[in-house]
Amino acid sequence: MFEVEPVEKQQPRGGPAAVDKRFRAFDPHQALLLPPSLDDWLPEGHLARFVADLVDDVLDLGPILAGYTEKRGFPPHDPRLMVRLLIYGYTTGVRPSRAIERKCADDVAFRFLAVGQAPDFRSVSRFRRRHLDALADLFTRSLHLAQKLGMDKMGRVALDGTKLQASASRHKAMSYGRLVDKEERVEAEIAELESMAAALLADAESSDAAEDRLFGIDGKETDLPAELDRREKRLARMQAARAQIEAEAADKARAHAEEKERRRQERGGGADDEPAVTEAGHKAAAKARPKPKAQANFTDPDSRIMKNGAGAYSQAYNAQAVVGEAHQVITTANVTTNASDALNYTTMLDQCAANTGIHPRQALVDAGYCSETNLEAAKERQLTCGIDTFMANGRLAHDEQVPPAPRGRIPKNATLKERMARKLRTKPGRNAYSRRKAIVEPVFGQIMTCENGRRLMLRGEDGARGEWRLLAACHNLLKIFRHTATTGLAAATG
């Protein structure tokens, strides 16, 4: 037997130098007389406390709870717990379901939110996919909270887009020209395999010898049906991709022909002939042929090959956002499959007004949105809604020029593009447009880095849109937390 020194006199092993030094009591095997309280785990003002109060006292989980109608089966996790984990995970950059499961065991904040429970990654993933629409609606709720706190007064906003990597590799895409060639090869391979299978069935007496010659002595008779099934499924995916490319080419040709016919009727000065417009669209769609380099992706067919800001091409979606100047609150968030930003100017500003109930006084957009249609829309909005748009022009055509005297009278024959270019060269125009990068670019940087939002986790256009809005909602909630913390949240909802 040997005696054990009291805890306060025990010294760590490490040599003579530590013998004369006293340390604080430390006993890894000390049993707690009372269970620990969750309130002791985190300091006051922690983000996890804000998320807990938000989910428990502010958010309406009725749309999520309405989906649980089946009374049989093992009870699922409480939706409040799952929403807590997803919001905190997205605001801190922990988005994969497996990472959330690990954090519930390793991270104090996650354990605080989950009250010691640890949902497995499949439960987290299924909950996110099942209730994606309700989770995306958190964006509207976060915007209304910001408005109540005076963080979004809709004075000056900036509209911009960024490319989000899809949950698919661009190497899993195939061009239309290659699809046609591959289809023929796979069809020939399937026909050959079917003929081989038919021959084996017909020659029942020599089936063993034929199988040995075909599969080898150790081969299995199930190898041929499995290979045939694999190739048939591959052919079906290729045919679906080819049909998608052809449908997109037809839609594009139809829209172009209908717009061309409408412009022809306007120049002629006659009445609108909608049947003629529809007929022109049908004829163009019937004659449309996809370009040989038009591509479709097998993993995520809705995604497209797009060029990002660094000049690299990737399988991506085009994420759009309207951001307010005061606190960089996102007022509108959407995802499109078109790499061009020009098609989103009117829809994004309309949605911005619908979300906030008021039109912004100024809208700053870069040259990616510059088009004749958008310039006309900007002029009309200034007259009807009071929105003063500052739109970069990019490069002017050879026959276009900026009037040399910004203070002089604008020539009557100046085009809309020339007028906008002159507007940006005035002192108020330069001062206003110089704020564009400072408003919207930091928001994209914060989402990409702090929230780890550079790559989407859900596939399909609906999944990408829902996840982008969830990222935008968490961005707004993080801005609200840093602006007012928990006390401000209680004041806004009181």
N, C-alpha and C positions, 0 to 999 in steps of 0.2 A: 504493500500500500504506500501511496505517496500523497502528500498534502498539496492542495491546489491553492494558490494565492488568491486573495480577494480580487474582484474584477478591477478595482481601481489601482491595484498594485501589479497586475499582469503587464508584462512588457513584450513587445514583439520580438521575434527572433531576428537577429540581423547583425550580431557582433557586439563587442564590448562598448562601442560608441553609443549604443542606445540603452545601455543598462541603467544609467543614472537619470534618464529623462522620463517624466511622467506624462501619460496620455489620458485623454478622456475615455470614459468607460465605453466599451464596444463589445457586445456579445451577439454574434449572429444567431444564436440559438435561443435568444430571449423570447419567452412566450408573452403575448399581449393579454392583459387581464380583461380588457374591454375591446370589443370590435372597433376598428378604425372607422371614422366618419368620412364620407365622400367630400365634405366641405374642407377637410384638412389636406386634401390631396393637391389642390391647386391654389395659387395666390388669388387674391381679389383682382378683378379686372382682366382675368385671363380670357382669351378668345373662346375657349371651350365653354366657359360660363355664359358668354354672350350667345353662343349657338344653342345651348340648353334652354335659356330663357326664351329665345326666339321661337324654337320649335314648340315648347310647352305652352307659351302664353300668347303668341302673336299669330303664328301660321295657322291656317285653316286646313286641317288634314281630312276634311270631309270627302273630297274626291278620291283620296286613297282608301279611306275606310269603306267607301261604298263598294269597292271591288271585292270585299271579303264577305261573300254570301254563303259559302259552303261551311256548314257547321261540323261536318265530319272530319276525321283526320287529326293528325298531331297538331297542336296549336303552333302557329307561326310566331316569329319574333314580333314584338310590338312595333307598329309602323313609326312611332315616335323615335324609338331607338335607331331604326334604319335610316330615317331622315337625318337624325343627328350625325350619324357616322358619315353619310354621304356629303352633307354640307361642310362639315369640318374637314373631311378628306379633300374635297375639291378646293377649299380655300387655302389649304396648306400644301397642295401639290401631291397628295396621296390619293391617286385615283384608281389604280388597279384593285380589283376585288381581293386578290390574294394579299396585296400589301395592306389593305384595310384589316383583313383577318389577322395578319401578323402584328399590326399596331395595337389591336385590341388586347394582345398579350404582353407587348413590350413597352407601350407608350402610356404614360400616366394620363394624358389628356383623353386619349381614346377610351381607356378603362373607366375614366370618370363619366364620359358620355354614355358608354354602354353599361354602366353600373356593374362592372365586373363580368358581364357576359361577353361571349366571343362568337358572333355568327360566322359560319363558315363562308368561304368565298363564293360558293354556288348560291347561297341564300342572298348575299349582297348583289351578285350579278343579276339574278332573276328579279329581285325587287327593283333594281334600277331599270331594267328593260320593261318590266310590267307596268311601272308607274312613271314612265318617262314623260308623258304629257303633263301629268300633275307636277312633277319635279320641274319641268320647264316653265310652268306657270309661276314658279317662285320668282322668276325674273320680273314679272309685272308687279308682284307684291313688294319686291325689294325697291323698285322704282317709286312706288307710292309711299313707302317709308321714307325714302330720301326726300321726296317732295314735302312730306309733313315736317321734316327736320330743316327745311329751307336749303337743302343742298343742291337742288336742281331748279333754277328759276327760268330756264329756257331763254337765256339771252343770246349767247353765241354757242353754236354747236359745230362740230367737225364730223364729216362723213368720210369713211375710208374702208378699205377691205384688206384682208390678209388671207394667205393660203394656209389651210390646215391640212396636214398630212392625213390621208385616209387610212383606215385599218386594212390596208392592202398594199402589196408591192407592185410597182410599175412593171416589174418583170413578169407579172402574171397577166399582163395585157397582151392582146394580139391585134394586129392591124387587119383591115378588111381584106386586103389583097392576100395576106397570108392565110386568113381564115378560109377563103374559098379554096385555096390550094390544099390546106390541111384537111378540109372536109372530104375532099375527093380521096385523099390517101386513107383516112380513117374508114370511110365507107368501103373502100377496097379491102382493107384489113378485116373488117367485120364480115364481109362476104366470104373471104377466104376462110376465116375461122368457122363460120356457119357451115360451109361446105365440108370442112374437115370433121366437124361434129356430126353432120348427117352421114358422112361416110363411115364413121366409127359405129354409129347406131345401126346402119344397114349391114355392116359386116360383123355380125354378132359372133360368128364362130372364131374369127381371127382377131377379136377385140384385144385380147391380152397382148399378142405380138405387136399389133398396131400401136397400142398405148406405150409399150416399151420403146418402140421406135420413135414415137412422137414426144413422150415425156421423159424417157430414160427409164432405167430399171427401177430407180427409187422415186420416180415421179408419181403424183397422185392424179386420179381421174377427175378431181374437182378443179384442177388447174385451168383447163380449157374453159369451162363455164365462167369461172371467175374472171379470166382474161377477157372473155367475150362481154361480160357485164361491165367491166371497167371501160372498155372501148365504146360501148353503147352510151354509157353515161357521159363520157368525154365528148362524143359526137353531139349529144343533146345539149351540152353546155355551149359548144361551138355554134350550133344552130341558133340557140337563144341569143348569143352575142351578135351573130350576123343579122338576125332579125332586128335587134336593138339598133345597130348602126344604120340599117336601111330605113327604119322608122324615123330616126333622127334626121337623116338626110331628106326624107320626104317632108317632114314638118318644117325644116329650114327652107326648103324650096317653096313650099306652100305659103309660108309667111312672107317670103321675099316677093313672090308673084302677086299676092294680094295687096301688099303695100305699093308695089309698082302700078297696079291697076287703079288703086285709089288716087295716086298722084296724077295718073293720066287723066282720070275723070275731073280732078280739080283744075288741071290746066285747060281742059276743054270747056269748063264752065257749065257743064250740064248737071242734071240732078244725080244724086247718088244712086248707082245701080248695084245693089248688094249682090243679086244673083250673078252678075257678070264678074264681080270680085271673087265670089265662091267658085265659079267655074274656072277662072284663071288659076286659082289655087289648086284645084283638083287636077288640072292638066299638068301643072308643074310638078306636083307630087308624083303623078304617074310616070313622068319622064325622069325623075330624080335618080341619080346613081351616086352612091357614096364614093368619096375619094379613097384611093388605095391605102393611104396612110391613116385613115380614120380608125380609131382604136376603141376596144371595149375590154373591160377588166373582168376576169372570171371570179375573183374573190369579192369585189364590191362593184357591181355593174353601174351603180349610179355615180361613182367617182370618175374623175377625168384627169388626164395628164395636163398639169398646169406648171407654169414657170413662176417660181417664188421670187422674193425680193433679192435673193443672192444670185439669181440667174440660173439656178439649177431646176431641172424638171423632175416632178414627182407626182405620184397619184394623190390627188388632193381635192378639197372642196374650197369654194370661195366664200369666206366668212365676212359678213358686212356688219358694221356697227356705227351708230350715231352717238357721239360722246359730248356731254355738256362741259363747258369751260370751267365752271366754278370749282367743282370737286371731282371732275373726271368720272362722273356717273354715266353709265351706259343707258341711253333712253330707248334704243332700238337695236335688236340683234336678229340676224337672219343668215341663212346659208343657201347658196345657189350652186348649181353645177356648171355655170357658165364662167369661164375665166375672166371675161371682160367685166369691168365695174360699171360701164356706161348704162347698162340695163337696170341699175338699181337706184338711180337718183330719185325718181319720182316716188317709187314704192317705199323707199326707206324714209323719206321725209313725210309722206302721208302716214306711215305707221308711227312715226315719232309723234306727230300731232294727235293720233288716236290714243297712244299710250299715255301721254301727258295731259291731254285736253287743251293744249295751247300750241300755237306755232312759234318756232324760234324767230328771233329778230334777224339773226345772221346765220348763214350756212357756209362753211368753208369746205371746198372739195378740191381734189388734185386733178391733174390733167387726164387721169384715167376715166373720168366721168364726162369729159368734154365731147360733145357731139351736137349736131345741129338741132336734134330733137330736144336735148337737155337744155340747150341755150334758150330755145323758145319756151320751154317749160319754166326756166328760171325767170324769164321776163314776165310770163303770165302770173307766176306766184308772187312776184313783187307787187303787181297791181292788185291782185285779189286777196292775198294773205299777208302781205307786208314782209315777206321773207327776202332779205337782201343777200343774194348769193354771190360769193367770190369764187370763181371757177378758173383754175389754171388752164391755159390754152395749149401748152406744149409748143410744138413747132408750127409756125404759120406757113401757109402755102406760098408759092412763089408770087402769086398775084394778090396776096393779102399783106397788109402793112399796118403798123400801129400809127395813128395820127401823131405827128411830131410834136404838137403842142398840147400837153395834158390839160392845161388851163383854158384852152380855147374851146370854141364850139365844135361839137362832133359833126363831121360831115354827114349829110343826109343819106348818102349812098353807102355809108359804112355798114359792113355786115355785122351780124350779132357777135361773131368771133372777134372781129376787130374792136367792137365796142367793149367787150369783156376784157380784151388785152389792154386797152387804154385805161379801163377802170382799175385794173390791178397795178398800173404804173403810177397812179396818183398816190399822194401821201397817205390818205385814209385807206386806200386799197392795199398798199404795202404793209401798213401797220396791222391791218386786220388779217391778211393772209399769212403774215409771219407767225401768227399764233396757231396755225393749223397743226404743225408738227408737235408743238408743245401740249396740245390737247389730246390728240388721238393716238399718236405713236407710243407714248409711255404706257397707255392702257394695253395695247397689244404686247408690249414688252413685259408688263407685269403678269399678264395671263400666261404668256409663253414660259416665263421663268418661275415665278412664284407659285403659280397654279399648275405648272407642268402641262400646259394645254396646247403644246405644239402639235401633238398627234392625237387624233380622235380614237376612241375605243369602240364606238358603236358603228355599225355599217348601215348603208342605205341613207338616202337623202333625209328621211324623217329622223333616223337615229342621229345623224350628224347635226341636224338643226336643233333637236332636243338637247343634245349634249352641249352645243355651243351656247344655247340660252341658259343652261344650267351653269356653265362657266361664267357667263355674264352676270347671272344672279349672284353667284358667290363673290365675284369681283365687287359688285355694288354693296353686298353685305359687309365685306371687309372694309370698304370705304366708310360705311355707316359706323362700324365698330371703332375705327380709328378716330372718327369725328366726335362721337358721343359716348361710346362704350355702353354699358348696361343701363346706366341712369338715363341716358338719352333715349334708349329704346323704350323704357317704361314711360317716359314723358310723351313720346310720340304715339303710344298706344293707349294711353290713359284717357 
